[in-house]
Amino acid sequence: MHVLAIMGSPRTGRATEQLLDQALAGVCEAAPQAQVKKIRLGESHIGPCRNCLACRDNLEAVPYAPCVQHDDMTPLLDDLARCDALIFATPVHMGHATSLAMAFLERICWTFAKPTGRVLAVRGCPVPRTAKQRTAAVIVVSGVVPPLLRRFCDEATPLVRRTLKDSLNCRTVGSLYAGAVERRGADMYAAAARRLGKAVVS
Ligand SMILES: Cc1cc2nc3c(=O)[nH]c(=O)nc-3n(C[C@H](O)[C@H](O)[C@H](O)COP(=O)(O)O)c2cc1C
């Protein structure tokens, strides 16, 4: 089993990475044979999608359509195609996923999906290019806003879940909102992150 962990904070070793590492510890406990790869988006050069639509209009390509940009996303596309489970962690920046996380999500939007879906009267919605099923777990970390007020602060979780489903055929097994870590610290969420890691490979 291949597990890919995406770390969407520009800061290494802080709350987001600490909780992602806890989730990966859960992965190793539940599935010691799993092959795990962690990508720090803050140390990667992944440009935003340029809307050239070369990938979207390539209806034949599987498991993904190549991107015209050649940067650190290029090898990541193969990692994504290979992975069976994905853990996606991002801090909240202005209520949303970080710009690092957004660039990553933009770049998987049409590379891994083709526009053959239909929702109500809208044609052209993303459908995964292959039937391969994956599991996902989402970790969202906020500095200030506590879990009780999450709905005012967390636009990230639904966007990440939907993109991973529409493009990578991911079933999200759970999500963790680690709120107010500036005041509370991240340790109080460690056990929940570990459980999430176990769940994503179970
Ligand atoms: C540009 C920016 C915007 C932020 N917006 C929010 C916010 O809307 N709500 C919040 O609770 N915290 C916000 N924060 C605080 C971060 O969520 C917090 O610092 C978090 O711990 C970052 O994760 P890290 O420690 O893994 O880097 C923001 C931080 C930055 C830099």
PDBQT file of the ligand as one rigid body, heavy atoms in Angstrom, charges set to zero:
ROOT
HETATM    1  C1  LIG A 301      -1.948  34.734   6.092  1.00  0.00    +0.000 C 
HETATM    2  C2  LIG A 301      -2.487  33.997   7.286  1.00  0.00    +0.000 A 
HETATM    3  C3  LIG A 301      -3.842  33.925   7.467  1.00  0.00    +0.000 A 
HETATM    4  C4  LIG A 301      -4.370  33.245   8.590  1.00  0.00    +0.000 A 
HETATM    5  N1  LIG A 301      -5.712  33.152   8.729  1.00  0.00    +0.000 NA
HETATM    6  C5  LIG A 301      -6.216  32.512   9.803  1.00  0.00    +0.000 A 
HETATM    7  C6  LIG A 301      -7.629  32.398   9.954  1.00  0.00    +0.000 A 
HETATM    8  O1  LIG A 301      -8.424  32.812   9.118  1.00  0.00    +0.000 OA
HETATM    9  N2  LIG A 301      -8.096  31.775  11.067  1.00  0.00    +0.000 N 
HETATM   10  C7  LIG A 301      -7.248  31.257  12.024  1.00  0.00    +0.000 A 
HETATM   11  O2  LIG A 301      -7.730  30.710  12.999  1.00  0.00    +0.000 OA
HETATM   12  N3  LIG A 301      -5.913  31.329  11.876  1.00  0.00    +0.000 NA
HETATM   13  C8  LIG A 301      -5.375  31.918  10.776  1.00  0.00    +0.000 A 
HETATM   14  N4  LIG A 301      -4.008  31.997  10.622  1.00  0.00    +0.000 N 
HETATM   15  C9  LIG A 301      -3.130  31.352  11.614  1.00  0.00    +0.000 C 
HETATM   16  C10 LIG A 301      -2.664  29.949  11.172  1.00  0.00    +0.000 C 
HETATM   17  O3  LIG A 301      -3.777  29.119  10.930  1.00  0.00    +0.000 OA
HETATM   18  C11 LIG A 301      -1.809  29.336  12.266  1.00  0.00    +0.000 C 
HETATM   19  O4  LIG A 301      -0.617  30.091  12.398  1.00  0.00    +0.000 OA
HETATM   20  C12 LIG A 301      -1.447  27.879  12.042  1.00  0.00    +0.000 C 
HETATM   21  O5  LIG A 301      -0.867  27.388  13.198  1.00  0.00    +0.000 OA
HETATM   22  C13 LIG A 301      -0.487  27.676  10.912  1.00  0.00    +0.000 C 
HETATM   23  O6  LIG A 301      -0.099  26.330  10.835  1.00  0.00    +0.000 OA
HETATM   24  P1  LIG A 301       1.463  25.924  11.049  1.00  0.00    +0.000 P 
HETATM   25  O7  LIG A 301       1.741  26.222  12.475  1.00  0.00    +0.000 OA
HETATM   26  O8  LIG A 301       1.533  24.482  10.754  1.00  0.00    +0.000 OA
HETATM   27  O9  LIG A 301       2.253  26.724  10.099  1.00  0.00    +0.000 OA
HETATM   28  C14 LIG A 301      -3.480  32.655   9.527  1.00  0.00    +0.000 A 
HETATM   29  C15 LIG A 301      -2.090  32.738   9.308  1.00  0.00    +0.000 A 
HETATM   30  C16 LIG A 301      -1.594  33.400   8.203  1.00  0.00    +0.000 A 
HETATM   31  C17 LIG A 301      -0.110  33.457   8.003  1.00  0.00    +0.000 C 
ENDROOT
TORSDOF 0
